[in-house]
């Protein structure tokens, strides 16, 4: 009986429940018009308020002068409607003022982000300086430090005179920085009916062509420190035997001509960046933060100079076997690696040129990719060395970290974290293989491994964009003028890989070629290499006039041992 | 030998660039790019390096 009662009551209960649920939902979806107002006619668009109409400031409840006079320890009264700039004091705050303030705030955020990122990259010079000096012998410490120190001055001057104009003089308006409109003239030739951008023509001395402009200044600072990174790579590859005057001339040329030309083709609206729009190759050559533009340019120029200068005395025996020439301070080498990996957070995330708008919030992903690739790079190198030689080599672990960072520089804005980890691990192993190949097969002496870290892994980073770009990044809807996201071969676009490979061929052919020819001429007219006497004595006194460590007296270990040996001295 | 090496480097660069206009096939462009890169590497490491090695300081 109770079961029958329940079955009879079920339809009634369901009906009541439906009514209870439906009535409030219906009443919520049909709000009655407030009394005294007519409901808007269906399809009529709401009228936009006039931008010049005064806004009722009191609705924002700004703090009174009395409240502000008491101070604001909680931080709740500072930064209110009172701080919005008003264009007409008589009229007071208008919607136009508020909107302009929003626009300026966006650009201000992006200016500050880009400048701080540039300052971080500038600090990388300190990292490069101590990594290279630590990997050299103590008798060349002053000379190596001075090359790294003055590369900043020589490079900056060359870049200010003409490098920046050649690189970015035709890049056009960059939305994140609120304009850069004066950078509007790219020298272009027509080849096979397609425009090929070759170099920019606005911005010489940062004044020509109307480039005395706040956004242009921000862009200059950021691009300058990138160029400086490329020039400092070369000093490592030919450390301990490079004549200082030849270094100065070579650095000036790299900062004024070689680097800006390739950077224009990749970043300044030049022909590599238009391979997508001209030939349908993905999004054209894509190099987010400069594996190719910065690191491969530096590494390949280093290779060109290293070939011309030749190996250090004592590096190779007559039979071609090589001798280890360990650096004098592994502590500063690894400290330098840490400084560099810190600076890389300016290098890669800063390359969005902003933190607000146009997909720039991807900076979080870019920073994590950077961190991961550095980590897996050092993993790859340490494991390779441990397995092959039985010890986890410190300097190669540091080089593995840098190799991972170099390789992720181009793809950091286009790949996911799994791709970043793989790219870094490959780089860590590649740097070890490349160092061994150059040393044992090529007989190319590179005291710090710069050619392998920056050259080989710069090229690997460029290629990896064409493989691992996952098609999820979207910086304002298009990249290099092609709509959509950059997508690599593994995610369905083989055209992108071809664009990247053309970039690699250009780096090997043009950048290496022009660097080789120019430095060959320097060798003929000035001489690239110091004399054998200078090299054996150490470059500090003959080239720089002072020792890096004047109070050090280098002695043989046997000379330093106490009578009876070290064991006797400690009572063993 | 140095001039030959330099020429190989330049030819290796121009090969994929000029190839862009010779064909619209992605496969052909990919192959041309790879051949171009290989030519550049042979020019640098095979020919130029060998040319400089002849007068290397450690051989004297």
Interface residues (C-beta under 8 A of the other chain):
Chain A: X191 X192 X194 X275 X279 X281 X303 X307 X308 X310 X311 X313 X315 X316 X317 X318 X320 X442 X443 X444 X494 X495 X497 X498 X501 X502 X504 X505 X506 X508 X509 X510 X512 X513 X516 X517 X520 X532
Chain B: X2 X6 X9 X10 X12 X13 X14 X15 X16 X17 X20 X21 X26 X29 X30 X33 X34 X36 X37 X40 X41 X44 X45 X48 X49 X52 X53 X56 X57 X58 X59
